[in-house]
Amino acid sequence: MNEEKTYDCKNRHHHQQSASGGAVYGLGLIGAAIYFISHATSFWFGVLAFLKAIVWPAILVYEALRALGA
């Protein structure tokens, strides 16, 4: 019985995962939405602003790579 318990304890893997990347993206999304929506002049520009807030990381990476000439 002790052998089974020892064997069982040796094969347990404890993995910790953090969601810090998701939290940073979420805060960035909220900040970008506030920024873009505050500059919107109509309802449809507000809708467009929200969509821009969702994809701003992709736009940022694209512009950064373009500026670096990659």
C-alpha positions as CSV (number, residue, x, y, z in Angstrom):
1,M,0.0,0.0,0.0
2,N,2.9,2.4,0.7
3,E,4.4,1.7,-2.7
4,E,1.1,2.8,-4.4
5,K,0.9,6.0,-2.4
6,T,4.6,6.8,-3.1
7,Y,4.1,6.1,-6.7
8,D,1.0,8.2,-6.9
9,C,2.7,11.2,-5.2
10,K,5.6,11.0,-7.6
11,N,3.5,11.2,-10.7
12,R,1.4,14.1,-9.7
13,H,2.1,17.3,-11.6
14,H,1.1,20.6,-10.3
15,H,0.8,23.3,-12.9
16,Q,0.1,26.9,-12.1
17,Q,-1.1,29.1,-14.8
18,S,-1.7,32.8,-14.7
19,A,-3.9,35.0,-16.8
20,S,-1.9,38.1,-16.6
21,G,-1.8,38.5,-20.4
22,G,-5.6,38.4,-20.5
23,A,-5.8,40.9,-17.7
24,V,-3.5,43.3,-19.5
25,Y,-5.4,42.9,-22.7
26,G,-8.7,43.5,-20.9
27,L,-7.4,46.7,-19.3
28,G,-6.1,47.8,-22.6
29,L,-9.4,47.1,-24.2
30,I,-11.3,49.1,-21.6
31,G,-8.8,52.0,-21.9
32,A,-8.9,52.0,-25.7
33,A,-12.7,51.8,-25.8
34,I,-12.9,54.8,-23.5
35,Y,-10.4,56.7,-25.6
36,F,-11.9,55.9,-29.0
37,I,-15.6,56.3,-27.9
38,S,-14.9,59.6,-26.2
39,H,-13.7,61.0,-29.6
40,A,-16.7,59.6,-31.5
41,T,-19.1,62.2,-32.9
42,S,-22.1,59.9,-33.6
43,F,-23.5,56.5,-32.7
44,W,-22.0,54.8,-35.7
45,F,-18.6,56.3,-35.1
46,G,-19.0,55.0,-31.5
47,V,-19.7,51.5,-32.9
48,L,-16.6,51.8,-35.1
49,A,-14.6,53.1,-32.1
50,F,-15.6,50.0,-30.1
51,L,-14.5,47.7,-33.0
52,K,-11.2,49.6,-33.2
53,A,-10.7,49.1,-29.4
54,I,-11.1,45.3,-29.9
55,V,-8.4,45.1,-32.7
56,W,-6.0,47.8,-31.5
57,P,-3.3,45.3,-30.5
58,A,-3.2,43.9,-34.1
59,I,-3.0,47.4,-35.5
60,L,-0.2,48.3,-33.0
61,V,1.9,45.3,-34.0
62,Y,1.3,45.9,-37.7
63,E,2.4,49.5,-37.4
64,A,5.4,48.6,-35.3
65,L,6.6,45.9,-37.8
66,R,6.0,48.3,-40.7
67,A,8.1,51.0,-39.0
68,L,10.9,48.5,-38.3
69,G,10.8,47.5,-42.0
70,A,10.2,43.8,-41.2
